[in-house]
């Protein structure tokens, strides 16, 4: 089949899908609500404190990040986001058949989403509303930063099978914290995003039949083994409970890029569509963003790999290799013999580059005019707002999705019937390429997201306050509500036992 004929067929198929979804959206997203804690660190100030150049840090990472207050944890943040969602979208709590929590920051190894439910039920009753349905499912989902996307897939399957007359809520939230002085320190963050899912989506239908999945065990990628807490000297300067990860930055970057490419490969094979034609048709992309630059680097690599695999682009690929000072045959040989990253890291070390020739070509491609234009056209929506979020782990992609819809609404970008590609990633390693088809009436649902309200009320910290709060020496005074907070912690090992069990309340 000639390339032009293939492109035309792909265009036809994509258009047919859009027309079908415009008539009756399937299950998917109908609303989004965010909660970000008030304490904020300005990255320009942080660079001054640490003798770093904000021009570089700001371009790569973002503008700032939030920290949880002394009386906040992932459950209180999640409950606040869900309560906002219920009120913003007039959700009848009795109609909620699933409340799923996606996180890697949970602090109870027995209970999970039901803790969020407990806070919500009391707050709803105090407001004169009914509690959540007694037969509501309350799963907690864990896989690093991919937990929220897995939650969305689970909710969509629920709505498509046994929950067709109900609604589901997926809330994902995390506390991304790193030891002061580590390379991860500027990529901290905290917050939660709640998403309303309905049998007929009002924001965007989730196309489960078109998703691409990938997973592989990566050994020394980003991890949080419990045993680290028992090692003498582990984060000794931090005088509080902390959840600093074990990570290897260069290796983790390679894992992210490799897994995203694998998920995209699976999606393209499953859908039988041409890559370049798809990139031209898709409206926008929203990805997991541990920091601002990471999705852009992964997309550049994915596009270069796509050129290598597409016979119609072999000539352009060879020219790009030569521009990068690389022999095209050598680059092709490297791409055709992709290494097992875990085995490679064990053999060569976590700082070794597994694909030096390919990465030289990707670097050249990233600097080119075509890719810069691609980023401006396909990745920019919501990007500026997301630079304020920091790293939200499992809530990172959903927060950018909320910013994307808000930005599109404010910029008069028409998305109805068009495809938005979300690409989730979780260290360890797994990725999902999950297409969404935007619903005809998406604008009304998007007006309720209230991104501006979520960003409001920030309390920007000075250096001394940040460092003392981070290390647990002098915690900040609790920030004002309305939000949920921890109001007490049990200390009894005698009946009734409540050692370490937190009690929650709504702070008006």
N, C-alpha and C positions, 0 to 999 in steps of 0.2 A: 504494500500500500504506500502510495506517495505521501510525503510529509504533509503537503497542503491538504490532501484529502483527509488525512488523519486529524489535522487541526480542525477542519470543518466539521467532522463527525463529533469531535470532543465539544466544540462550541454548541452543536445541536443538542447533545445529551445534557450539557449543563443548563442550557436554556429550558429544556423540557422539565428538568427537575425544579427549576425556579417557578415555572408556570404551575406545576402541580402543587407545590408548597404554598403558593400565593392563595390558592382556592381554599385550602383547609390545612392549616399548620398542624403538625403532629405534636407529640409530647415534648416538653422542653421548658425553657426558661420563661417565666412570666414576671419576675421582679427581682431586684437586687437591693440590698441595704448594707451599709458599712458601719463599722465602729472602729475608730482609732483612738487610743488613749491620749490624754492631754500632754504629758511630758514629751518635749521635742528637742532633738539635737540638730542644730544647723550645721551642715557639713562645711560651709565656708569657714565658720568659726572653729570647727573641729580641726580643719587643716591648719589654721593659725596656731592652735594649741600644740599641734604635733609637728610643725615645721614641714608641712606638705603643701604642694601646689594645688590650689582648688581648681585651676583650669583643667588639670588632668583628672583629679578625683571627681569633680563635678560632671565631666563629660562621660566618664566610665561608670560612675556609681549613681549619682543623683544629687538632690539638693538637701535632703534631710531624712531623718528617721524618727520614729516614735518609740517610747519605752513604756512598759506597764507601770502603773502606780504601785505603791507598796501594798495596796489592798486589792490588786487585780491579778487574775490568772487567765488561762485560756478559756475556762468555763464561764467566768463573769463576762469576758469580752464577747464570747459567742452568744450568751443569753441576751446581752444588750443589743447585738446586731439582729437577732431573731425578733425581739420585741419591736424594734424599729420596723422590721419588715412586715410584721403582722399589722401594725397600726398604719403604715404607709399604704399598704395594698388591701386594707379592709378584709383580712383573712379571717374566716370563721374558724376558731381553734378546734371546734368539734369536727371539722372536715379534714384535718391534717392526719394522714394515715402513716406518714413516715417523717421522723426528725433524725437526720443523719449528721454526725459530727466527724469531720475530717481534720486530723491534727497529728503532729508529732510532739506536741508540748503538754500532753495530758499528764497529770500527776497522781492519778489513781489507777492502779492496775486491775481493778475489778469493775468499777462503774465508769461510764463515759457520758454519752449523750443524755442519759437519764438524769444526770446532775443538772444539765442545762434545762431539761424539762421541769425539774423540781422548782428551779427559780422562776421559770415562766408561769407555771401553774399558779403559784402564790401571787405573782404580780398581776396576772390576768384577773384573778378573783377579786383582788383589791380594787381593780378598776371596774368591777361590776360585769366582767365578761366571763364566759365559760372557760374552764381549763381545757387543755388539749384532750383529744379523744382518748379514752382509756385503752382502746385497741391500737394506739399509735406505736409503730415500731421505732426503736431508739438505738440503732447500731452506731458504733464508733469505728471509723476506718483509718488505718494507719499505713501509709507508705511514703514517708518523707513528704516532699512538696507535692506529690501527686495525689494525696489523699482526697482533696476536694474534687478533682476531676473523676476519680473513682466513685466518689459519692454521687456526682451528677449522673454517671452512667447507671449506678444502682437505682437511683430515683427514677430515671427514665424507663428502665426495665420494669420497675414496680408499677408505674403508671400505665405501661403498655400491656401489662398482664393482669395482675390481681387488684390493682388500685385504680382502675379506670374511672371510678366515680369519686375519687378522693384527690387531695393535693399532697405534695411532699415538700419538705423544707430541708435543704442541705446547707449546713453552716460549717465553714472551715476557718480556722484561726490558729495562729501560732505566735510564739515569742522567739524571735531570732536574736540570740545573744552570743557574743564572743568576748573572750578575755581581752582586756585593754592591752594594747601593744601588739596584738596579733594582726595578721593581714586581713582578717575578716571583720575587724572592729567597725570600719565605716559602712559595712553592709548589714547592720543590725536593723531591727524593726519589730513592730508588734501591732496586732489588729485582728479583726474578724470580719468576714463577709458572709451574709446570709442570702440564700437564693431560693425563690419560690418556683416550684416546678408544677405544671398543670398538664392535663391530658391534651389540651389545645393551647400551645404556647402563645403568650402575648408579646414576648420579646423576640425569642428565636427558638425554632425547633431544633432538637438535637438529633443529628443523623447517625444513629447507632450503626446502621448497616453499611455506612461508609467510613467508619473509623479505622485507623491503623494503630496497632499495638506493638510494643517491643519491650523486652526485659532481658536482663543478663546480670549475673552476680559479679560485683566489682571489687570485692575484697576490701581494700584500704581506701575506698572512696569515703565520702562523708558518712560518719557513723556516730551513734550515741550509745555505746555499750554501758550497761549499768555498772560493770566492774570498775570503770574509771573513777567512780566516786570513792573507791576504797584504796586508791593509790596515794601514798604520801606525797605531798607536794603538788597535787593536781589543783591548779588555779588557786594557790594558797592565799593570794592577796585578796580574794573575793570572800567577804565575810557574810555570806548568805547562801541559801539554796540556789544553785545555778545549773544550767543545762548546756554548758558550752560543748560544742561538738568536737569530735576528732576528725580532722579533715586534711587533705593534701591538695592545695589549690590548683596546681597545674594539671594534676591527674584528674581531679574532679571536673575541670573544664573539658578535658578530652572525653571524659565519660558522657557529659551533657551533650556535646556535639555528636558523638557517635550514636547515642540512643535516639536523639531527635531525628537523625538521618534514617535510622532503622524504622522508626514509626512512620515517617513519611513514605519510605519504600513500601511498607505494608499497605498504607492507604492507597498509593498509586496502583499497586498490583490488584488490590481488592476492587477498586473502582474501574480499572481498565482505561484510565484517561492519560492523556499526554501531559508531561510535566510543564513544559514551557507554556502550552496553551492554558493550563490550569492557573499558572502564576499570573497570566494576563487577565484571566476572568475573575479571580477571587477578589472580593471587595477589600478586605483587610485581614491582617493576622494579629492574634493576641496570644502571647506565650508566657510560660513561666519566666519570671525575671528576677533572679537573685540580685542582680544589679543591672543598670540600664544597658550596658554594652553587651551582655551575654547573649540575648536573643539575636542581636544583629550579627554577632560572630558566627552563631550556629546557622543562621539563614545563609550567610555567604558560603559557608562550607557545603551546605545542602545544595545550593545552586551550582557550585562547581562540580560536585559529584554527579548531579543531574546532567550536566554538559558531557561529562565523561561517558555516561551511560546512554546518551541519546545519539544515534548515528547521524542525525541531521545536524548536530552541533560539534561533530568531531573536528572539523576544520577550525571553527572558532576556539575550541578547547586547545588545539595545538598552538594557535597563535597566542593565546593567553599564557600558556606555559613558556613560550619563547620570550614574551615580554617580561616574565618573572625570572628569566635567566635559568630556566629548567628545561631539560630534555623531555619532550612530550612522552617518549617511550618509557623513560624512567619513572615519570609521574603515573602513567597508566599501570606500569608494573606494580608500583606501590599500592595503588587503589585496588588492583585485582587481587592483592595478597594482604587484605586488611588483617592486622594482627589481633589476637585476643588481648585486649587491653589489660586484663588482670594478670595474665601470664607475662606480658611484656613488662609491666611495672615491677613484678617480682624479679625479673631477670635484669632489667636495665635501671630500675629506680623510678620513683614517682615523679621526678622532675625531667625525665628524658622525654623527648618528642617522638611519638610513635610514627608520625607521618611528616617528616621534615620537608620533603619535596612538595607534597600536596599543600601543606600549610604556607609555603612560600607562594604558591599560585593563588591560594585563597587571599592572602594578604594583598597581592597585586589586584585581584578582582575586587576586593572590598574598597580599594582606593579609586576604582574606575567610575566614570560618569553614569553608566547604566545602573550599577548597583546603588549608587547614591540616590538616583531618581526612584529606583524601586523602593528603597526604604522610605523616602518621602511620600510615595503614593500608597504603599501597602502596610506600613508599620507605624506611621506617625499618629494616627487617631488615638487620642488618650495618652500618648506617650509623655507629653509635657506634664500632665497632671500626675501621672504615675511616678514621676521623679520625686514627688513629695512623700510617697508611701514608705520608702525603705524596703527591706526584704521581709515579706510577710509569709515566707515558706508556702504552706498549702493555700493560703489566701492570696498569694501573689497574682496568679492568673485571673481569678475572679475579680480582684480589685481593679486590674487593668481593664477587664471586660466592662466593668461599671464605668470606668473613665472613658472608654471608647464610645459607649452609647451616649454618655453625657456630652462628649466632645462632638460627636456626629450630630446630635440634636442642636447644639449651640452653633455649629458651623453650617447648618442646613445641608448636610450630606444625606442623600436619600439612600437608605439601605434596604428598603422593603423588597423581599424576594431575592436578595443577593446572599452570597455565601460568605460567612466569616469563618476562618480556620483558626481553631484554638489548638495549641500544642502544649500539653502539660508534661512535666518531667519531675521525677522523684529520684533522689540519689539512692544508689544501692544496687540496682539501677532499673528504671522503667520509664517509659514515655507513652503518650497517647496523642495521636493526631485526630482531633474530633471536629468535624465540620458542623456548623450551625447555619440554618437558613432563617434569615430575619423575617419576622411576621409582618403582615400588612399594617397592623395597628401598633407597631413598636414604639412610636413616638409618645403615645399616651402613657405606656408603661415606663418609658425611660424618664419621663418628667418626675416620677416619684422616687427616683434613685437618691436624689439629694446628696450629691457628692460634695457640694459646697458646705452643707451642714456637717458632714463627716469630717471635713478638714478644719472646720471652725473650732475655736476654743483652745488652740495649741498654747502650751506654756513653754516658751523657748528657754532652755537651761543654760546658765553660765557654766564655765569649766568646773569650778569647785563643786557646784551642785550636781553636775553630771557625774563626775568621778566618784563623789561620796555616795550617790544613789546607786550607781552601777556596782560599786564594790560592797554595798550593804553597810557602810560605816554610819552614814546619816541619811536614812531614807527621807524622801520628800513627804511633805504633808499630803494627805489624800486630795486628789483633784475633785472638783465639784461634779455633781450629777447633771442630768439624770442618767444613771447607769447602775448596773449591779456591782457589788463589791463583797469582799470577804469581811465579815463582821466578827469572826471569832474562829479559833482553832482548838479542838479538843485536846486534853492532855491526860486523860484518865486511862489506866490499864485495868482498873477494877470495874466490875459491872456497875452501870452500863458503860462498856468500853467505847471511847470516842477518840483515842489517841491519834492525832494528826488529821482527824476528820474536820473539814472546813464547814463553817456555817455562813450562809449567804443572805444578803438583804438588798433591797432596791434603795438606792440613794436618790431621793427626789431633787 
